Amino acid sequence: MKTIISILLVSLTLGGVGCERLGDSSKETVIQPQSDNNQADFPPFGLDRKTYDAIAPTIPNENDRRASCLAFIKKFGEIKSFRRILRETEKNYDLLMPLFEKYKVPVGANKYHRKEVPVPKTLAEACKMGVENEKSTIEMYDKFLEFVKEDDIRRVFMQIRDKSKNAFLSVFERCS
């Protein structure tokens, strides 16, 4: 059911080269602190601010991965391994969205909203770009896992990091 809802949301919000994902900034829900003078009230739900802020970039990171793969496919043709990564990003959304909902973190706007994704001239260069992006993703999750204490967040972050490390990175390395 979650996958069907995610697919429906994707269908309703895709734009540009298929890079728009879950809403745009004009519809974004933003949670404000209870009191501007009392940061102890924020973020809600018992998370420390650092952990709350760690959740925020994860969906935009998936948007970037998705946008890049779609742009690579558009330019270089149907590439099976890129399609596999696209399918896996859908699974990552299914893992991440319950965290955004549970901890009331707003889903940020996709930086590629209605813009073209930069695509290198050759497939080899695109794959090198993919390698760098995956290394950045792995580094981001490693950094977050140094301080995140909540089991549910840690479990999702480790699962996505490990997928990047053990699957996505090797796909891009093989084609570069």
MDAnalysis code that builds the backbone (N, CA, C; Angstrom):
import MDAnalysis as mda
import numpy as np

u = mda.Universe.empty(528, n_residues=176, atom_resindex=np.repeat(np.arange(176), 3), trajectory=True)
u.add_TopologyAttr("name", ["N", "CA", "C"] * 176)
u.add_TopologyAttr("resid", np.arange(1, 177))
u.add_TopologyAttr("resname", ["MET", "LYS", "THR", "ILE", "ILE", "SER", "ILE", "LEU", "LEU", "VAL", "SER", "LEU", "THR", "LEU", "GLY", "GLY", "VAL", "GLY", "CYS", "GLU", "ARG", "LEU", "GLY", "ASP", "SER", "SER", "LYS", "GLU", "THR", "VAL", "ILE", "GLN", "PRO", "GLN", "SER", "ASP", "ASN", "ASN", "GLN", "ALA", "ASP", "PHE", "PRO", "PRO", "PHE", "GLY", "LEU", "ASP", "ARG", "LYS", "THR", "TYR", "ASP", "ALA", "ILE", "ALA", "PRO", "THR", "ILE", "PRO", "ASN", "GLU", "ASN", "ASP", "ARG", "ARG", "ALA", "SER", "CYS", "LEU", "ALA", "PHE", "ILE", "LYS", "LYS", "PHE", "GLY", "GLU", "ILE", "LYS", "SER", "PHE", "ARG", "ARG", "ILE", "LEU", "ARG", "GLU", "THR", "GLU", "LYS", "ASN", "TYR", "ASP", "LEU", "LEU", "MET", "PRO", "LEU", "PHE", "GLU", "LYS", "TYR", "LYS", "VAL", "PRO", "VAL", "GLY", "ALA", "ASN", "LYS", "TYR", "HIS", "ARG", "LYS", "GLU", "VAL", "PRO", "VAL", "PRO", "LYS", "THR", "LEU", "ALA", "GLU", "ALA", "CYS", "LYS", "MET", "GLY", "VAL", "GLU", "ASN", "GLU", "LYS", "SER", "THR", "ILE", "GLU", "MET", "TYR", "ASP", "LYS", "PHE", "LEU", "GLU", "PHE", "VAL", "LYS", "GLU", "ASP", "ASP", "ILE", "ARG", "ARG", "VAL", "PHE", "MET", "GLN", "ILE", "ARG", "ASP", "LYS", "SER", "LYS", "ASN", "ALA", "PHE", "LEU", "SER", "VAL", "PHE", "GLU", "ARG", "CYS", "SER"])
u.atoms.positions = np.array([
    [0.821, -1.189, 0.000],
    [0.000, 0.000, 0.000],
    [0.868, 1.257, 0.000],
    [1.941, 1.266, 0.838],
    [2.826, 2.427, 0.880],
    [3.443, 2.685, -0.494],
    [3.830, 1.604, -1.181],
    [4.435, 1.750, -2.504],
    [3.447, 2.359, -3.475],
    [2.185, 1.928, -3.420],
    [1.168, 2.477, -4.317],
    [0.963, 3.952, -4.048],
    [0.914, 4.331, -2.769],
    [0.756, 5.749, -2.425],
    [1.966, 6.537, -2.903],
    [3.168, 5.991, -2.702],
    [4.382, 6.681, -3.167],
    [4.364, 6.859, -4.672],
    [3.954, 5.823, -5.404],
    [3.904, 5.907, -6.858],
    [2.874, 6.933, -7.286],
    [1.728, 6.964, -6.608],
    [0.701, 7.950, -6.922],
    [1.228, 9.353, -6.688],
    [1.915, 9.567, -5.563],
    [2.497, 10.877, -5.293],
    [3.520, 11.255, -6.352],
    [4.329, 10.285, -6.760],
    [5.322, 10.536, -7.800],
    [4.623, 10.937, -9.092],
    [3.595, 10.203, -9.468],
    [2.876, 10.489, -10.705],
    [2.287, 11.883, -10.709],
    [1.806, 12.310, -9.571],
    [1.169, 13.614, -9.484],
    [2.162, 14.763, -9.475],
    [3.404, 14.486, -9.053],
    [4.345, 15.575, -8.853],
    [5.540, 15.593, -9.786],
    [5.695, 14.621, -10.679],
    [6.843, 14.613, -11.583],
    [6.800, 15.821, -12.514],
    [7.947, 16.420, -12.751],
    [8.024, 17.579, -13.635],
    [9.384, 17.647, -14.288],
    [9.614, 18.586, -15.192],
    [10.898, 18.736, -15.875],
    [11.238, 17.476, -16.618],
    [12.418, 16.904, -16.344],
    [12.822, 15.649, -16.978],
    [12.439, 14.464, -16.103],
    [11.405, 14.635, -15.319],
    [10.994, 13.567, -14.430],
    [11.710, 13.634, -13.108],
    [12.157, 14.822, -12.752],
    [12.975, 14.955, -11.567],
    [12.194, 15.398, -10.349],
    [11.055, 16.030, -10.508],
    [10.283, 16.488, -9.360],
    [9.772, 15.270, -8.615],
    [9.760, 15.327, -7.341],
    [9.364, 14.160, -6.565],
    [8.193, 14.502, -5.667],
    [8.393, 14.660, -4.451],
    [7.307, 14.778, -3.500],
    [6.977, 16.236, -3.212],
    [6.249, 16.856, -4.096],
    [5.769, 18.218, -3.872],
    [6.774, 19.273, -4.248],
    [6.329, 20.510, -4.191],
    [7.214, 21.630, -4.462],
    [7.208, 22.552, -3.262],
    [8.113, 23.532, -3.275],
    [8.291, 24.369, -2.102],
    [7.056, 25.198, -1.781],
    [6.190, 25.491, -2.757],
    [4.997, 26.276, -2.479],
    [3.980, 25.487, -1.659],
    [4.083, 24.168, -1.655],
    [3.154, 23.322, -0.909],
    [3.823, 22.698, 0.309],
    [5.060, 23.036, 0.549],
    [5.819, 22.412, 1.617],
    [5.274, 22.808, 2.987],
    [5.144, 21.831, 3.842],
    [4.726, 22.081, 5.212],
    [5.979, 22.308, 6.031],
    [6.004, 23.406, 6.737],
    [7.162, 23.718, 7.555],
    [6.731, 23.743, 9.007],
    [7.441, 23.041, 9.840],
    [7.150, 23.029, 11.272],
    [7.962, 24.144, 11.915],
    [7.296, 24.984, 12.650],
    [7.954, 26.092, 13.338],
    [8.160, 25.733, 14.804],
    [9.182, 26.301, 15.412],
    [9.383, 26.056, 16.837],
    [8.192, 26.563, 17.647],
    [7.961, 25.931, 18.797],
    [6.885, 26.371, 19.683],
    [7.127, 27.796, 20.155],
    [8.354, 28.126, 20.387],
    [8.701, 29.452, 20.878],
    [10.021, 29.852, 20.243],
    [10.054, 31.040, 19.652],
    [11.287, 31.501, 19.020],
    [12.412, 31.677, 20.034],
    [12.054, 31.928, 21.287],
    [13.061, 32.173, 22.311],
    [13.495, 30.903, 23.040],
    [12.765, 29.812, 22.850],
    [13.060, 28.595, 23.587],
    [13.341, 27.443, 22.640],
    [14.586, 27.250, 22.284],
    [14.963, 26.181, 21.375],
    [14.765, 24.809, 22.005],
    [14.534, 24.728, 23.303],
    [14.292, 23.444, 23.951],
    [12.991, 22.822, 23.452],
    [12.068, 23.659, 22.959],
    [10.801, 23.163, 22.430],
    [10.945, 22.575, 21.032],
    [12.063, 22.793, 20.409],
    [12.225, 22.390, 19.018],
    [13.523, 21.632, 18.864],
    [13.576, 20.600, 18.113],
    [12.497, 20.005, 17.342],
    [11.568, 19.182, 18.223],
    [10.423, 18.867, 17.687],
    [9.454, 18.109, 18.470],
    [9.823, 16.624, 18.553],
    [9.044, 15.897, 19.317],
    [9.077, 14.441, 19.385],
    [10.365, 13.878, 19.961],
    [11.012, 14.631, 20.837],
    [12.151, 14.110, 21.556],
    [13.450, 13.980, 20.786],
    [13.478, 14.410, 19.543],
    [14.727, 14.364, 18.784],
    [15.582, 15.568, 19.133],
    [16.885, 15.366, 19.158],
    [17.745, 16.537, 19.276],
    [17.798, 17.226, 17.912],
    [18.167, 18.481, 17.899],
    [18.150, 19.282, 16.667],
    [19.048, 18.666, 15.591],
    [20.187, 18.159, 15.991],
    [21.139, 17.590, 15.040],
    [20.543, 16.378, 14.316],
    [19.837, 15.528, 15.039],
    [19.209, 14.361, 14.427],
    [18.056, 14.790, 13.524],
    [17.247, 15.725, 13.986],
    [16.146, 16.257, 13.184],
    [16.697, 16.794, 11.858],
    [17.786, 17.553, 11.944],
    [18.403, 18.122, 10.745],
    [19.052, 17.054, 9.857],
    [19.429, 15.929, 10.435],
    [20.028, 14.850, 9.636],
    [18.994, 14.166, 8.756],
    [17.755, 14.110, 9.204],
    [16.709, 13.472, 8.405],
    [16.413, 14.299, 7.155],
    [16.438, 15.609, 7.292],
    [15.996, 16.517, 6.225],
    [16.654, 16.305, 4.856],
    [17.956, 16.098, 4.733],
    [18.551, 15.990, 3.395],
    [18.404, 14.626, 2.725],
    [17.814, 13.668, 3.394],
    [17.791, 12.323, 2.830],
    [16.868, 12.195, 1.623],
    [15.677, 12.783, 1.668],
    [14.778, 12.734, 0.502],
    [15.365, 13.548, -0.651],
    [15.858, 14.778, -0.414],
    [16.500, 15.491, -1.525],
    [17.676, 14.712, -2.131],
    [18.404, 13.968, -1.315],
    [19.487, 13.141, -1.849],
    [18.930, 12.064, -2.779],
    [17.809, 11.457, -2.387],
    [17.160, 10.475, -3.262],
    [16.645, 11.150, -4.540],
    [16.126, 12.368, -4.408],
    [15.694, 13.123, -5.593],
    [16.858, 13.327, -6.556],
    [18.011, 13.684, -6.011],
    [19.192, 13.906, -6.846],
    [19.601, 12.621, -7.563],
    [19.605, 11.512, -6.828],
    [19.980, 10.220, -7.425],
    [18.996, 9.863, -8.547],
    [17.733, 10.029, -8.255],
    [16.690, 9.716, -9.238],
    [16.811, 10.620, -10.467],
    [16.975, 11.903, -10.231],
    [17.074, 12.863, -11.336],
    [18.278, 12.556, -12.214],
    [19.398, 12.228, -11.603],
    [20.597, 11.904, -12.372],
    [20.381, 10.662, -13.226],
    [19.836, 9.610, -12.635],
    [19.603, 8.379, -13.400],
    [18.640, 8.617, -14.551],
    [17.571, 9.365, -14.308],
    [16.621, 9.655, -15.386],
    [17.286, 10.464, -16.498],
    [18.104, 11.423, -16.124],
    [18.796, 12.234, -17.127],
    [19.816, 11.407, -17.905],
    [20.521, 10.504, -17.218],
    [21.483, 9.638, -17.893],
    [20.763, 8.750, -18.899],
    [19.640, 8.176, -18.485],
    [18.866, 7.316, -19.381],
    [18.342, 8.117, -20.571],
    [17.894, 9.316, -20.309],
    [17.375, 10.167, -21.386],
    [18.472, 10.450, -22.422],
    [19.675, 10.701, -21.953],
    [20.761, 11.045, -22.872],
    [21.421, 9.819, -23.504],
    [21.658, 8.771, -22.710],
    [22.452, 7.637, -23.185],
    [21.630, 6.406, -23.539],
    [20.331, 6.464, -23.363],
    [19.478, 5.328, -23.691],
    [19.215, 4.447, -22.489],
    [18.397, 3.450, -22.714],
    [17.979, 2.543, -21.639],
    [19.190, 1.776, -21.113],
    [19.468, 1.958, -19.830],
    [20.592, 1.297, -19.185],
    [20.028, 0.520, -17.997],
    [20.118, -0.784, -18.074],
    [19.492, -1.673, -17.096],
    [19.907, -1.346, -15.658],
    [21.186, -1.126, -15.426],
    [21.635, -0.881, -14.053],
    [21.092, 0.443, -13.510],
    [20.910, 1.446, -14.381],
    [20.334, 2.712, -13.926],
    [18.857, 2.530, -13.593],
    [18.171, 1.703, -14.359],
    [16.764, 1.400, -14.046],
    [16.657, 0.707, -12.693],
    [17.610, -0.164, -12.414],
    [17.617, -0.855, -11.118],
    [17.798, 0.146, -9.977],
    [18.685, 1.104, -10.168],
    [18.895, 2.129, -9.150],
    [17.612, 2.943, -8.963],
    [16.923, 3.258, -10.053],
    [15.653, 3.982, -9.932],
    [14.649, 3.195, -9.086],
    [14.553, 1.903, -9.331],
    [13.638, 1.057, -8.535],
    [14.044, 1.067, -7.063],
    [15.329, 1.029, -6.810],
    [15.808, 1.037, -5.427],
    [15.552, 2.375, -4.746],
    [15.595, 3.472, -5.493],
    [15.275, 4.766, -4.868],
    [13.829, 4.788, -4.401],
    [12.949, 4.110, -5.120],
    [11.551, 4.003, -4.679],
    [11.482, 3.273, -3.338],
    [12.274, 2.240, -3.199],
    [12.310, 1.516, -1.926],
    [12.871, 2.402, -0.816],
    [13.861, 3.221, -1.165],
    [14.425, 4.145, -0.178],
    [13.377, 5.158, 0.287],
    [12.555, 5.652, -0.644],
    [11.463, 6.547, -0.252],
    [10.545, 5.855, 0.735],
    [10.221, 4.593, 0.452],
    [9.341, 3.840, 1.344],
    [9.964, 3.677, 2.736],
    [11.276, 3.617, 2.812],
    [11.957, 3.545, 4.101],
    [11.991, 4.903, 4.800],
    [12.225, 5.959, 4.032],
    [12.405, 7.286, 4.613],
    [11.106, 7.992, 4.996],
    [10.077, 7.850, 4.190],
    [8.858, 8.622, 4.428],
    [8.247, 8.387, 5.807],
    [8.242, 7.169, 6.341],
    [7.719, 7.021, 7.708],
    [8.510, 7.834, 8.742],
    [9.813, 8.019, 8.527],
    [10.600, 8.854, 9.446],
    [10.179, 10.320, 9.329],
    [9.986, 10.792, 8.105],
    [9.537, 12.170, 7.900],
    [8.171, 12.389, 8.546],
    [7.302, 11.402, 8.412],
    [5.960, 11.509, 8.995],
    [6.015, 11.424, 10.519],
    [6.715, 10.436, 11.035],
    [6.779, 10.228, 12.483],
    [7.381, 11.429, 13.198],
    [8.470, 11.964, 12.650],
    [9.180, 13.050, 13.315],
    [8.813, 14.431, 12.769],
    [7.797, 14.473, 11.910],
    [7.243, 15.732, 11.372],
    [8.314, 16.610, 10.724],
    [9.158, 15.975, 9.927],
    [10.194, 16.705, 9.193],
    [9.621, 17.057, 7.820],
    [9.671, 18.330, 7.420],
    [9.147, 18.689, 6.099],
    [10.026, 18.122, 4.992],
    [9.377, 17.702, 3.913],
    [10.109, 17.211, 2.746],
    [10.546, 18.436, 1.957],
    [11.846, 18.604, 1.795],
    [12.377, 19.758, 1.078],
    [12.121, 19.675, -0.413],
    [12.179, 20.826, -1.049],
    [11.990, 20.907, -2.501],
    [13.197, 20.311, -3.216],
    [12.944, 19.732, -4.366],
    [13.999, 19.167, -5.193],
    [14.728, 20.305, -5.903],
    [16.050, 20.334, -5.809],
    [16.803, 21.416, -6.454],
    [16.731, 21.352, -7.972],
    [16.297, 20.224, -8.536],
    [16.167, 20.116, -9.982],
    [14.748, 20.377, -10.464],
    [13.917, 20.901, -9.584],
    [12.532, 21.194, -9.942],
    [12.495, 22.091, -11.177],
    [11.933, 21.550, -12.257],
    [11.751, 22.263, -13.525],
    [13.068, 22.733, -14.151],
    [14.158, 22.084, -13.832],
    [15.449, 22.397, -14.439],
    [16.031, 21.115, -15.008],
    [16.923, 21.292, -15.948],
    [17.652, 20.138, -16.481],
    [18.743, 19.734, -15.488],
    [18.954, 18.461, -15.383],
    [20.029, 17.928, -14.557],
    [21.308, 18.004, -15.377],
    [22.402, 18.468, -14.784],
    [23.647, 18.478, -15.541],
    [24.083, 17.050, -15.879],
    [24.307, 16.808, -17.165],
    [24.723, 15.478, -17.616],
    [26.011, 15.635, -18.416],
    [27.037, 14.891, -18.041],
    [28.293, 14.938, -18.795],
    [28.100, 14.486, -20.247],
    [29.119, 14.742, -21.060],
    [29.046, 14.425, -22.491],
    [29.092, 12.931, -22.781],
    [29.815, 12.183, -21.951],
    [29.959, 10.749, -22.221],
    [29.387, 9.923, -21.070],
    [29.059, 8.681, -21.381],
    [28.558, 7.769, -20.362],
    [29.630, 7.524, -19.297],
    [30.878, 7.411, -19.712],
    [31.965, 7.189, -18.745],
    [32.051, 8.345, -17.749],
    [31.895, 9.585, -18.241],
    [31.911, 10.747, -17.344],
    [30.693, 10.746, -16.431],
    [29.546, 10.335, -16.965],
    [28.326, 10.252, -16.151],
    [28.515, 9.226, -15.036],
    [29.151, 8.119, -15.362],
    [29.403, 7.084, -14.365],
    [30.374, 7.575, -13.298],
    [31.394, 8.334, -13.707],
    [32.322, 8.918, -12.720],
    [31.580, 9.881, -11.797],
    [30.649, 10.648, -12.368],
    [29.818, 11.542, -11.572],
    [28.987, 10.717, -10.574],
    [28.455, 9.590, -11.038],
    [27.698, 8.692, -10.170],
    [28.547, 8.149, -9.035],
    [29.796, 7.796, -9.323],
    [30.717, 7.302, -8.291],
    [30.883, 8.366, -7.205],
    [31.134, 9.600, -7.621],
    [31.330, 10.686, -6.653],
    [30.070, 10.935, -5.832],
    [28.915, 10.889, -6.498],
    [27.648, 11.091, -5.781],
    [27.406, 9.991, -4.753],
    [27.701, 8.756, -5.119],
    [27.504, 7.652, -4.177],
    [28.475, 7.751, -3.010],
    [29.716, 8.134, -3.284],
    [30.681, 8.322, -2.193],
    [30.196, 9.414, -1.241],
    [29.632, 10.483, -1.780],
    [29.079, 11.557, -0.941],
    [27.913, 11.062, -0.099],
    [27.070, 10.230, -0.696],
    [25.933, 9.672, 0.034],
    [26.421, 8.790, 1.180],
    [27.369, 7.937, 0.910],
    [27.921, 7.051, 1.941],
    [28.532, 7.881, 3.067],
    [29.286, 8.895, 2.703],
    [29.904, 9.777, 3.695],
    [28.841, 10.495, 4.537],
    [27.765, 10.962, 3.884],
    [26.694, 11.655, 4.600],
    [26.089, 10.733, 5.662],
    [25.744, 9.503, 5.259],
    [25.134, 8.586, 6.212],
    [26.114, 8.160, 7.299],
    [27.370, 7.950, 6.956],
    [28.378, 7.626, 7.972],
    [28.448, 8.733, 9.021],
    [28.448, 9.979, 8.553],
    [28.502, 11.127, 9.469],
    [27.272, 11.145, 10.374],
    [26.096, 10.943, 9.798],
    [24.864, 10.955, 10.590],
    [24.856, 9.826, 11.619],
    [25.358, 8.674, 11.229],
    [25.337, 7.522, 12.133],
    [26.279, 7.681, 13.327],
    [27.173, 8.662, 13.268],
    [28.048, 8.943, 14.408],
    [27.270, 9.501, 15.597],
    [26.124, 10.168, 15.336],
    [25.408, 10.807, 16.442],
    [23.934, 10.413, 16.569],
    [23.342, 9.848, 15.552],
    [21.928, 9.472, 15.635],
    [21.787, 8.299, 16.608],
    [20.861, 8.436, 17.558],
    [20.668, 7.414, 18.587],
    [19.407, 6.582, 18.378],
    [18.400, 7.123, 17.730],
    [17.115, 6.453, 17.574],
    [17.262, 5.226, 16.676],
    [16.782, 4.092, 17.181],
    [16.937, 2.824, 16.467],
    [16.294, 2.829, 15.085],
    [15.099, 3.390, 14.977],
    [14.412, 3.368, 13.685],
    [15.159, 4.194, 12.644],
    [15.678, 5.332, 13.043],
    [16.431, 6.187, 12.116],
    [17.749, 5.516, 11.748],
    [18.441, 4.986, 12.739],
    [19.721, 4.302, 12.484],
    [19.533, 3.142, 11.513],
    [18.487, 2.351, 11.730],
    [18.226, 1.183, 10.877],
    [18.033, 1.607, 9.419],
    [17.231, 2.648, 9.187],
    [16.986, 3.125, 7.819],
    [18.257, 3.710, 7.224],
    [18.954, 4.532, 7.982],
    [20.187, 5.149, 7.479],
    [21.226, 4.083, 7.118],
    [21.369, 3.064, 7.957],
    [22.337, 1.998, 7.657],
    [21.927, 1.214, 6.414],
    [20.643, 0.956, 6.282],
    [20.172, 0.200, 5.124],
    [20.439, 0.953, 3.821],
    [20.161, 2.242, 3.807],
    [20.383, 3.031, 2.589],
    [21.878, 3.214, 2.330],
    [22.646, 3.480, 3.373],
    [24.102, 3.609, 3.215],
    [24.699, 2.327, 2.672],
    [24.287, 1.203, 3.225],
    [24.842, -0.079, 2.789],
    [24.463, -0.385, 1.343],
    [23.268, -0.008, 0.947],
    [22.846, -0.195, -0.444],
    [23.730, 0.652, -1.370],
    [24.016, 1.877, -0.954],
    [24.910, 2.726, -1.749],
    [26.302, 2.114, -1.841],
    [26.793, 1.651, -0.693],
    [28.154, 1.118, -0.615],
    [28.291, -0.203, -1.373],
    [27.320, -1.088, -1.230],
    [27.442, -2.445, -1.754],
    [26.802, -2.676, -3.118],
    [25.994, -1.744, -3.587],
    [25.315, -1.949, -4.869],
    [25.498, -0.764, -5.815],
    [25.034, 0.392, -5.417],
    [25.029, 1.543, -6.327],
    [26.451, 1.970, -6.718],
    [27.337, 2.031, -5.768],
    [28.715, 2.460, -6.048],
    [29.354, 1.532, -7.065],
    [29.180, 0.245, -6.902],
    [29.799, -0.705, -7.843],
    [29.200, -0.611, -9.238],
    [27.907, -0.289, -9.338],
    [27.282, -0.093, -10.667],
    [28.001, 1.036, -11.399],
    [28.183, 2.147, -10.726],
    [28.838, 3.295, -11.364],
    [30.322, 3.036, -11.606],
    [30.979, 2.322, -10.689],
    [32.398, 2.015, -10.879],
    [32.614, 1.122, -12.095],
    [31.728, 0.146, -12.300],
    [31.870, -0.760, -13.435],
    [31.716, -0.047, -14.790],
    [30.895, 0.974, -14.823],
    [30.675, 1.611, -16.128],
    [31.585, 2.817, -16.344],
    [32.381, 3.203, -15.353],
    [33.228, 4.408, -15.532],
    [34.572, 4.110, -16.157],
])
